[in-house]
């Protein structure tokens, strides 16, 4: 490799000069240059672009910038000279929605927006990216670090292809850039043309780019690598994922995390993305998506209700299930991804999808609907009902706390008959009944048996009796206290596989965060019905 030979020669020369200058004031500067160039030589010898520690945001850490300043300074100077001599514009269109470019600066953003470009694929390793400016301008950004004059790995190329395809699917124009818009960016763009136009040869695809950007060229190593990948058809991932996203969940969290989610998931999957609307039958949509795209995994993004609806549409099929916690409470994520997911929900969820394991969990069938967490009447249902969309958008989980407090203070009793596992109906008067398959500790009304186990084939029932107003808060508080050997006698608990509830009149109840109504409720457990991706540390 020509570049490696140059860097090896420079490293030896600088090392010799450093040794020769021992004892003089030049020794430290020369040692700095020697270390910097030697590390770059190592990076080229081992094809290790991550040596620059370029973040997903496109930023190179300050300490790396200082360590590699001798190298980076020379690279920036060379780049500036070459750009000054360039005979082509900053970027050129290759298709209606794909552009190739040299390194972009904040001053180029207005030109990008004027062309309708909304997504940037940066394939440099040695330059700070545009992401900080891109975020401010509403642009989408991904960095795949590749060393100058080098060939991307098959994994990097598939990542880039999947990301570009996902952006195109969402109706966005994409620009791919490297330092001078001659090698690395041309490699990715040529590969994308070959992937989307199987009839092209490598030479034909490259010529189409050169007709638009005359300085575009691949070195021998890059051309050989691209030809090899083309012959083996290794441009794309072997695995596919379908995303069903509720874009308004959690005060529109999708728009906040979309860039991160697509950037991470395209490391492993080719994506098909669809969105729910106000009146969408989510279960039917999920079923149609699976039938149409035949994915290896379906990923549900939204609140707990959206996750349950997607599960209802696919649990009878042999497919993996992934979750993106984009809602307000995200109780299922807390259970399946661990309590730390509260702090970093999206990264935890994507890591589980990419590198986790499949774990079979139980589901509940409630009057023909699928639920993953809890069904509730009384306090739990009133809490959900009082926390409407506007309340949740404004206050987050505080809306639920406020709703529960108001329900406890109102202390409205309920009367109904109930049967466990087909036994005789019994009359019950209570203020809260919760049927749980899975529930985090924060779902306090479901903690009669402690935290429910989501793969034991049992429903956990917690019933709070009618108490005087002043005592009801203490009864609820008992569920928060550490588990004791003897549960307080006024809290009734049951474990069963089926529960049937009958009211004299139609009654509201909550099912995984959604308020429904019925006169009769029948809930059964289906053991190990859904294979969910969870982190490897979850047992």
N, C-alpha and C positions, 0 to 999 in steps of 0.2 A: 504494500500500500504506500503510495507516494507520500501522503501526509504524515504517516507514521515515521517514514525515513527522515523527513524534514525535522520532525520534532525530536527524534532520537539524536540526530546530528546537533541540533540546537542545545539539547540537554547536556551532551558530552562537552561541547564547547564552553557552555556556561559553567559546568562543573570544573573544568580545567582552569578557567579564568578565576573562579572563586578560590581554588587552591593556590593559584599563583599570587592572589592578592591578599593572602593571609597576613595580618598585621597592618594593613592599610585601611583607610576609611571606605574603600570600595568593596571590602569584603562582605559587609552586611547587605548592601543593595544587590550585589551579585548573587549572594546566597538566596535572597528573596526571589530573584528572577529564576535561579536554578530550581528551587523547590516548585515554583509555579509551573514552569514549562515541563518539569519532570512529571508532575501530577497529571498534566494534560497528556503527556506521552503515555502514561499508564492508562488513562481513560480511552485513548485511541487503540492501544494494544489490546485492551479487554472489552472494547465497545461498551463503555460504561458512562453514558451521558448524564447519569444521576449524580456524578461527581460535583456538579454545579448546584445541587440541592434546589433546583428550581421548583417552587411551590406550584400547586394547582392553580393558584391565583396568578401565576406568571412571574412572580417576584423571586429574585435571587437574594438570599440572606446577605446582610451587610458584611458579615465576617467572611463569607465566601468571596464576595466582591473584593475585599481587601486582600485576601490570600492570593487570589488569581489576578490582581490588578495588573501586573506586568503583561500577562497574556491577554486579558480582556482589553487593556488599553491598546495593544497592538491590533487586536481584532476590530475594535471600534474604529480605529484610524483607517485600517484597510477598507472596512465597510463604507466609511464616509467617502473615501477617495473613489472607490468603485461606483458608488451611487452617483457621485458627481459626474462620472464619465459615462453613466448608463444612457443608452439611446432609447429606452422604453419608459413608459409611464409606470407609476407605482404598482398598479394592478390592471389586469385585463380579464374580460369575460371569456370563459371557455364554452359554457352553455348558458342557458337562461338563468340558472341558479347556482353556478359554480364559477369562482374566480380564482386566479393565481396572482400572487403578489410577492414583493420583497418585504423587508421588515417594515412594520407599521408603527407610526408614532401618534400621540394624541392629536396632533394637527391634522391627521388623515381621517379622523372620525367623521367629520362633516361630509367628506367625499364618499365615504362608505355609506352613510345614511342617504345621501343623494342618489346612490345607485340601488337603494333598497336592501343593502347587505345588513343582515342582523346577526350573523354568526361568524366567529373567527376561529380557525384551526391554526395554532402556532406550533410549528415543528422545529423550532430552534431550542438548543440547550444552553447557549452561551449568552443570550440577551434577555434582559427583563422584558416581560410580555406587556400587552396592552390591557390586561384584565381590569386593573383598577379604573382605568378610563372607560373601558367597555361596560363595566357594571353601572357607572354613572350615566351612561348613555343608553342603557337598556339593551346592550348587545350581549350575545351569548358567546362564551369563550371556553376553549379547551387547549391545553398544552400537552403535546406528546414530544418529549425531548429526544432529538436525534443529533448526533455530532455532525459538524460540517463535513461534507464530502462522503459521509457514511450512508449505509443502507439501513432502513428501519427493520426491526425484527418482524417476523410474521405476526406476532401478537400485537405489536404496535400498529402495523398496517391494518389489521382487522379492526382494531379499536377505532382508528381514524375513519375507515370505511363505514363502520356502524354508526359513528357519530354524525358524519355528513348525511347519511341516509335518514337518520332520525330527524335532523334539522330540516331536510327537504320534505319529509313526511309532514312536518308541522308548518310547511309553507314558507320556509325561510331560505334566503340566499346565503351561500357560504363562501368565504374567502379563505384560501389556504396560503400561508406565507412562511418563508424561511428568511435567511439574511438578505440574499440578493434576488430571490425568485428565480433561481437557475437550476438548482439541484434537488434539494429535499422536498420543497413544495411541489415541484414538477413531478417527482416520483409519486407522491400521494395522488396528485390529480390524474396522472396517467393511469395509475392503478384503478382509480374510480371510473374513468372512462372505459377501461377494459372490463370492469365488473358489471357496468350497466349496459355495455355494448359488446356482447360476447363475440360478435362477428369481426371486431377489430383485431388486427395484429398489434404487437407492441410497437412496431415501427409506425403503423398508421396512426395509432393513438398519440404517439409522441409528435408526429408531424402536425397533427391537428393543433396541438398546443404551440408548437414552434411557429405555425402560421399566425397565431395571435400574439405570441411573445417570442420574438426572434432570438433573444438571449437564452432561452430555455435550453438546457442540455444536461444529460446525465453522463457521469464519468463511466469508465469501463466496469468498475465494480458495481455501481448502481444499475447499469443496464443489464449486466449479467444476473444480478439479484432479482430484478423485476421480471426478466424473461423466465427465470426458474420458477418464481411464484406464479406466473401466468400459466406455465405448463402444468403446474400442480393444482391450479385453481384454488390457491390459498389466500385469496383476498378477503374472505369473509369468515365470520365465526361459524362453527358447526351447530351452535345452540341458539335457539330463538326464545324470546320472551315477549309476552303480550301484557301491556299495561292498561288497566282500567282505572281511570283517575276521576275523582270528584274534585273539580277545580275550585269550588267555592268552600270546601271544607276548611275548618280552622282559620277563618278569615282569609281565605285564598292563599294558604301556605304553599300550594303547588307553584305559584308564580315566584315565590321567594326561594324555593329550593330546586326548581326545575333544572337549572344549569348544573348543579352538583349531582342530581339524580341521574340525568342523562349521561353526564361525563363518567360517572362511576359504573353504571350498568352496561354501557357500551364497551367496557373492558372485556366483557365475557359474552354478551348477547347482542344479536341483531334484534332491534326493537320494533314492535307494532304498538302504537299508542292511540287510545281512544278515550273520549271524555264523556262523562255523564252530563245530562241536563236536568232541569227541574222535574220533568215528568218521565224521565227515562226508567224503564224496567231494567234495573241494573243486573239482575240475575239473568234475564234473557239476553242482554247485551253481552255479558261474559260468556254465555253459552255459544252465542253466535261468533264471537271473536275466536274462541278455541276451535270451533268447527272450521272457520275460514282460514286461520293462520297456522293451525297445528303446532302451537308452541311447546317447548319443553317445560315451561313454567308460566303461570299466570300470576301477575303481581297486581294487587289491589292497593290503590292509594286513596286515602280519605279517612273519615272517622270510623268508629267501630261499626256503625250501621252499614256503611259502604262495604267494609271488609266482609261482614256477614252476608250481604246480598250477593257479592261476587262468589263467595264460598257456596251459596245456595245453587248458583248456576253451574258449578264445576265439580262439586264434591263426588259425584258419581262417576267422574271420568278419571283415568289414570294420568294425573298431572300434578306437578309440584305447585305449591301455593306460597307466594311471598307477600309480605306486607310492607307498606310504606305508611307510617303513622303521620297523617296530615290533618288529623282532627283536633279537637279541643282536649279531651281527656286521654285518648289513646290507651285505654286500659288493656287491650289485648297485647299491645306492644310491650307494656310494662311486665306482663306475665311471661310472654314468650322470649323477649329480648333482654330481660333483666331490668332492675330498677334504675341502673345507670343510663338506660335509654331515655329517661326523662331529661337528662342533660344534653344528650347528643343523639336525638332520635333518628335522624336521616342517615348519618354515617353508620350507626349501629345496624339499622335495617338493611342498608346496602351491603355492608360487610357480611351479614348473615346470608343474604341472597347470593353473593358472589363466592363466599368461601365457607359457608356454614354446612349444616347437615340437615337432612330431612327427618322430621320427627312426626309420627302419627299422633293426632290429637282427637278428642271426642268432639262431637257437635250435638246441639239440641235441635229437635224438630218441634216447633210450636205452631199448632194449627196450620201445618203445611208450609211454614216458613223455617228457614235455617237461622239459628243463633249460635254464637260462639262464646258469649259471656253470660249474661243474666237476663232473666225475665222478672219483673217486679210489679207488685200492686201496692197501693198505699204510699208510704213515704218515698220509696224509690221512684215510683211513677210520677208522683207530684213534683219531686225534685227535677226530673227530666222535663216535665211539662212547663214548669216555671222558668227554666233556663232556655229561652227561645234563641233563635239564630242571632238576633241583634245583641242580646245579653251576652252570649258566648263570644261574639266578635269583640265586644267592648271589654269584657271582664275575664275572659278565659275560664279557667276552672273555678274561679271565685263565684261564677254564676251558679254552679252546682252547689257549692257550699251554702250560698244564700238561699237557694231553693230548698235544700234540706232543712235548714234552720226554720224557714217559714212553715214547712210541712210539719215539723215536730211541734212547733208552737200551736199550730192549728189543731193537731192531734185528733184527726177525724177518723172514727172507727169504721170498720168494714165487716160485713157478715156474708158468709158464703159456705158452701160445702166443699169438702176436699177428700180425695181418695189417693192413697199411696200404693203403687204397684197393684192396682186392681182390687184392693180391699174395699170394705164397705165405706160408704160416704159418711163423713162426720161433720158436724156443724162447728164452724170456727168463727170467733169474733177477734179481730186483731187490728193493728194500725199499719202493719207492714208484713208482706210475705215476699221473699226473694228466692227464686230458683236459680242456682248457679252451676255452670259448667266450669268456668274459669273466672277469676276475679282477683285483682291485686288487693293488697292490704288496705289501700285507700278506699276501696268499695266496702265501707264498713258494714253496711246492712247485709252483706253476704258472708260475714265472718263467724257465723254461729258455730261451725265446725273448725274454725281456723281457716287459713287460705285454701280454697277449693283446689282439688287436684284435677287437672284437665285431661288426664289420660287413664283414669281409673274405671271408666264405664259407669259412673254414678252421678246422680244429681244431688247437690247439697242444698237443703232447704233450711232457711232461717225465718222464724215467725216471731214477731214482737207483739205481745199481748196489749190489750187496752190498759192504760195506766192513767192516773191523774196527771194533769198537765205538768205539775211541778216535778213529777217522778220520771216522766218520759225521757227527758234529756239524760238522766242517769242510766236508764235502760240502754239507750243508744251508746252511751259512753262505755258500758260494760263490754261492748263488742270491740272496742279499741284496746282495752287492757290486755296485758300478756295472757296467753292461754293458761287456764287453771285446770286442775284435774277434774273438779266438779263445776260444771257450768251452772250459772244462776238458774234456779228453777223457773223463773218467769220468762225465760227465753227458750222457745221450743225449737228443736232441731230434728231433722230427719235426713236420711240418705236412702235414695231409691232410684229406680230406673225409669219410672213413669209416675207422673202426677196429673190428676184430673181435678179441675176447679169449676164449680158451677155457681153463677150468680142469679139472683131473681130478675135483675135488669142488666142491660148492657153496661159493661164496666170498662173504663180505660185501664190499660196496662202498658208498661214499657218493655221493649224487647231490644236489647243491644243499642240503647240510646234513642230508639224510635217509639213514639207513642201510638198505640193501636187501640182498638176496642173490640170486645166480644162478650157474649153472654156465657160461653163455655170455653175453657182453655184446657188443652191437653198437650203436655210436654213429655217427650221421650228422649232418651239419650241414645246416640249411635256411637259405639266405641270405635276409636281409631279410624274415623271416616275421612279425615283430611290430612294430607302430608304437607306439613308446613316447614319452611326453611327457618332454622333457628341457629344461633351461635354454637360453636363446638363445645363451649363450656356449659351449656344447658343440658341437664340430665333428664 
